[in-house]
Amino acid sequence: MRHFTSVNDIGNLDVALKEAFELKKDVFRYDALGKNKTLLAIFFDSSLRTRLSTQKAALNLGMNAIVLDVNQGAWKLETGRGVIMDGDKPEHILEAIPVMGSYCDIIGLRSFARFENKQDDYEEKILNQFIQYSGKPVFSMEAATRHPLQSFADLITIEEYRKTERPKIVLTWAPHPRSLPQAVPNSFAEWINATDYELVITHPEGYELDKRFTGKAKIEYNQDKAFEGADFIYAKNWAAYNDPNYGKILSKDRAWTVDSRKMALTNNAYFMHCLPVRRNMIVTDEVIESPQSIVIPEAANRVISAQVVLKRLLTDNYD
């Protein structure tokens, strides 16, 4: 594996999951693999779980880890071509990228959708520039359209907790006060579609996701109906995808908040969320604090998903 940006890079999912569970039994089994190798984790956006879990995964493999917060610890970067740089951005990303590449062996990148230009977001211009110009293996720590480390951790968690061969998994939109990217729901749908599990996506009209990601999933506009018989409920907000409303909030309808009444419609489903979560907007206190809430084990599995990816990048590029 040269780079990791989506489920398409991980190969056979059964093999990847087996590797994840083996690592989980002994996270230090390959602690010499990353000796004298450096991870540079670059953050254009805020993070808690991704920052900590990726650093921990690197340390478990014996790597050095450098974390760069571009907005606070570096020059502001210009990303456009042909721009007269007479504003507040003194450095261009096309010089910064190869310089950063010269200081490390693997690059992790986090850069959200900006909602300024849909084409730029969905072409993953920043991520692809790092792949093109850094000269180093690059993995996504969340990009404009996908969050593959989170989705891999989600799948690991589902495998740990599922009670049936083919669980029903529901991805539900929920209200939020801010416009959020489609990266997590896009990626979650893409990874679940790579399995043979049943996936239902429920949201208000106007919140349809890109069909490239939703694929074979059933789209259900009635949230109660979607929840019936579900084994897992994955709640997440996202802004509108379709033009002319790309990046906009179309609804803050609190009727879509996941509460105990809705969870009672399920097959005693587990509740999942990528965190951070807006309590009593996305989900009620009662649900997220219930025994069926697995958001903490889900977050803990972020170390494992990152460690599998880093292990493969080290093995395939430096062994």
N, C-alpha and C positions, 0 to 999 in steps of 0.2 A: 504494500500500500504506500503510494507516494504522498498522497494528500487525503484528507478526510473532511468531506463537506456534506455528505448525505448518506442515507442507507445504502445507496448504490456502491459506496466505497468499502463497505464492511464485509462484503462477500456473503457466504452462507450464514444465515442467521443462527441456525442450530449450532454451528461450529463456534460462532462468536459468543453465544450464550454459554456454551460449555466452558469456553476460555474464561468468561467473566466469573462463573461460579468457582472455577478452580483458583482463580486469583483471590476471590473473596475468602477462601479458606486459609490462604497464606499470602498476604499482600506483599510480603518482603521476599518472596521466593526468587524474584529476579532483581534483587537490589544491587547487583553488580552490572546489570545491563547498561545502565545509564552513566556509568563512571566516566568522568571527564567530559560529559555531554551537558549542554546547556539548553534549557527551555526558555524562550522569551515569550511571555504572555502579554499581549498588547490589548489594552482596553480603551476603546473609543467611547464606551458607555459604562454605566454603573454596574456593580456586581457584588454579590456576597457568596452564594454557593459556587458559582463558576470559578471565581478567583481562588477561593480556599480549596475546593475539591481538586482543581487542576494542579495547584501547587503541591498539595498532599500527594497526588498521584505521581508527580514527577519525583518528589523526595522518596517515595516508596521504591522507585526504580533506580535510586542512586544518582539522579540528575541534580545539577544546579538549576535554580529557578530565578529568573529575573522578571519582575512585574513592572510594566510601564503603563501608567495612566496618562494617555495622550493629552487629556484635557487639563490635567493639573501638573504633570511632571515633564512636559516637553513643549517644544514650540508648537503653536497652532499650525496645522498642516493644510495646505491647499491641495485639493483632489482633482480639480478640473484642468483640462488641457487648454492651452491658448489664452489663459487668464493673465492679465497684466497684474502682477502681484504688488499693488500699491496700497493694499489694505492691512488688516491686522494679522495676516498669515505670512510669516517670514520664510517658511520652508515648504518646498513642494514634496508631496508624497513620493514622487518618482526618484528623488535623491534620498529621502529618508528610508525607503524600503530596502534598497541594497545595503545601506549602511547598517541598518538593524540586522539584516541577514548575515553580515560579516561578523557579528558579535555572538552568534548562537548556532545551534545545530537544528533546532525545531522551533517553529513559530506557531503560537496559538493566537487567534484573532477574534475579537468581539466587536462587532459594528452593526448597530441596528438599522432598520429602515428609517429614512428621514421623512418620508411622506411629502417630499418636495417634487419628486419626479418618479412616477411609477416605473418607467422603463429602466431608469438607473437602479432603483431598488431591486427589481426582479432580474436584472442582468448581473447583480452582485458585483458591481464595478470595483468596490474597495477590496473585497475578498479576492477577486480574480487578479487585481493588480499585485497583491502580495504573492500569489501563486506564480505570476508571470515574472516578477522582477526580483524576488528575494533570493532565489537560487537555493532555497531550503524547503524541506517538507513543511506544509502548512495544514493546520487543522482548524476547523471552525468552532469557536466557543460561543457561538450564536451570530448569525448573519442576518441580512435583511429578510430572507425568505425561509430559513430553516434554523433549527437548534438541535443538531444531531446528537450531541452529547447528552442533552436532556432526554431526548426520545429513546436513546439506547438505555439510559437509566430507567426510564418508564417501563420499557419492555422487560428489563431484568426484574423489576418489581412485580409486574404482572405475572411473570413466570414463577416467582416465589409464592405468590398468594392465590393464584387461580385454583379453582376446585373442580373445574370441568375441562374436558379436552378442547372445547371450542367456546370460550367465554364470550358473552355479549358485552361489548365495550362501547360506552356512550361518551362522546365528546360533546359537551354542552357549552354554548356561549353563556356568559353571565355578565351583568352590568358592571361598569367601571367608570370613574369620573374622567379618565384621560384616554386619548387615542393610543392604542397599543398595536404593535406590529402583528402580522399574521404568522410570524416565524414558528412559534410553538405549536399552534394548531396545524399549520401546514405540515410540519415535520412529524408530529404525532400521527396524523392521518397517513402519511407516507410510510412510516415504520409499521403501523398496524396493518396497513394494506399489504405489506410484504409478508405477513403471516396469513394463515387461513382462518383467523378469528373474525367474528362478526363485528363490524364497525357501523355505528349509527352516529350521525352528526346532527345535532339539533341547534337551531338558532332562529331568531326572528327573520322575516323576509328582509332582504337587503344586505344580509351578512354572509352571502354565499362566498365560499373560498374558491381559489383557482382550481379548476377541475384536474389540473395536472397532479395535484396533491390529494384531492378527495377521492379520485379514482372510483373504485367499486363500492365505496361507502354508501349507505342509504342516508338520504337527506330527509329529515323529519322536522316540520315546523311546529309541531305540537310537542312541547317539552314533556308533558305528562305521559303521552303515548310513547315517546322515546325511552323514558325511564323504565317502562314496564318490563320486568324480568331481567333487568341489567345486572351484570356481575361486577362491573367497574364503572364508576362515574368519574370522568375527567373534566373538571371545570376550568374554563379559561375565557378571558375576554379577548376580543380582537376588533379592530376598526374595520370599516367597510373596505372591500377589495375592488368591487366593480366600479367602473367609471360611470358618472362623473363624481362619485362620492368617495373616491379612493382616499383612505386615511382619515375619514370623518367618523364622528360619533352620530349614529342615527337613532339610538335609543339608550336610555338609562333605566329601562323598565325593571323595577325591583321585583316584579312577578317572576323574573327569570333567576333570582337568587336561589341557590341550592339550599333547601331547608329539610327538616325532618319529615314533613308531609310527603315531599317528593321522593326522598330516600326510601320511604315506606312502600313505594310502588315497585321497588327493585327486588331482586333476589338477594336481599341482605348484602347489597353491593358495598364494595370498598370505595372510599372517596379518595381521589387523587388530585393534586394540583402541583404545578412546578415551583410555586413560591417565588417572590413574596405574594401574599394573598391579602386582599382587602376584605377583612371580616365584615360580615353583615351587608356586604355588597355582592361579592362573589359567592360566599357561603356563610351560613350562620355559625355562631359560636358552638351551638349544640352539635352540629354535624362535624365540624373540624376537630372538635375535642372528643368525639365519640370513639369507641373501640374500633369502628370500621374505617377510621381515618388513617391512611398510611402515608401521609405526606412526609413524615420524618424519615422512615425507612427509604422512601423514594429519594429524598434529598441525600441520604447517606450513600445511596448507590451511584451518586454522581462521581464519587472517587473511583469506583470500579469501572464505570464506563470510560472515564478519562484514562485510567491506567491501561485498559485493554488497547485503546487507540494509541497511546504513547508507546506501549510495548511493541506494537506492530510497526509503528513508524521507525523506531530504533532498530528493530530486527531487519526490516526490509530495506533500510537505507544505510545502515552503518555496521551491520554484522559482518 
